[in-house]
Amino acid sequence: MDYQQIRAFLAIVDTNSVSKAAELLFVTQSSISKKLKSLEDELGTRLIYREKGLRRIHLTPDGERFYPLAVEYKNTNQRLEQFCEGEARSSLRVAGVDSLNSSVLAPLYPELLRRCPGLELTITTNQTSYIYEMVNRQDFDLGFVLSEYRWPNVVVEPFIRQRFNLVICSDAPLDENRVYSPEQLDPTLEVFQPWGSVYQRWHEYWWPKNGYYIKVDTVSLASEALFKENYWSIVPDSVAALYRGNPKFHIFELSPAPPERQCYLIRNRYPQNSCIRAIAEFKEILAELQEEYGSRPL
C-alpha cells in the first residue's frame, strides 16, 4: 500500500466521481482506476462500487470502515513530510459566504492569529454549495454557510441567527424610529442581495416581479450601489452595523420582517492534524462572541 493509492481512493470518495477525482489529481481516469484496483487487490476486498447507469459511486461496507483509516494515513503522511522539512506549522483554511466573512468573522481573524502565533491562515469567500464541497473533500477545514445540507463527511452546527434591517440612503435626516412596511418601498430603487432561499421566498411574496434596480452578491458592491438618494436594501443586522456612523445611511425596522437567517458552521468529520488546535481556538472565540451577544442575534 502506498500514499498514491490512498490519495486516489480519497479523491474518488470526496468528489463522488472517478472523472472528477482524476481532474483533482491531474491524472487520467485510467490511472485513478488502476490505483483503486491495486489498493482493493492488496486489501483483498472491494471498497467502491458504481450502480449501473449512474455516475455516482458508493462505498461498500468495507469501504466505509476503511475511509477513516485512509484519512488518518493521509494525515500521518503529511506529518511525516512536515517532520522531514524540519517544521510542523499549524494551519487553518476557512471558507465563508461574503456577508459573514465581511461583517461577522472579519474582526475575529486577528484574535485567532494572536492566540495561535505562526498560524498559516487562509480565508476565502464563496457560495454555500461550493463551500460544502470544499470542506467535504478537505480543501478547507471550516466553512460558514447559510443552509443545512447533508454531506457524508461534513459536520453541521448552528452558528448564529440574524435579523434583517432596512437601509435607506438619504442626505436628509430621517426618523429612524419609523417602522416600514414592504408595501411602502419602491422595488425599482432596491439594491437586491440574495440572502438564501427562505429570504428569497419572502421577497418574492412582496415583490413577485423582481423589479429591483440592481442585484449584487457582495456587501462591498451593495455599498457602492446604495450611494443614491432614496435607494434602499434589506440586510442582516451584522451588515447593517457596517453602515452605522455614515450619515447618508439610515437603519429601520421592517414589519412584517423577513424570517431570521440561520447561519451554520461546518467542518470535516476527519480534520487534519495540522488544523486541530486552530479549530479548537477558533471555536472558543466563536463561543465567546455568542456569549457576548447572548440570545440577541448578531
Secondary structure, 3 states (H helix, E strand, C coil): CCHHHHHHHHHHHHHCCHHHHHHHHCCCHHHHHHHHHHHHHHHCCCCEEECCCCCCEEECHHHHHHHHHHHHHHHHHHHHHHHHHCCCCCEEEEEECHHHHHHHHCCHHHHHHHHCCCCEEEEEECCHHHHHHHHHCCCCCEEEECCCCCCCCEEEEEEEEECEEEEEECCCCCCCCCEECHHHCCHHHEEECCCCHHHHHHHHHHCCCCCCCEECCCHHHHHHHCCCCCCEEEEEHHHHHHHCCCCCEEEEEECCCCCCEEEEEEEECCCCHHHHHHHHHHHHHHHHHHHHHCCCCC
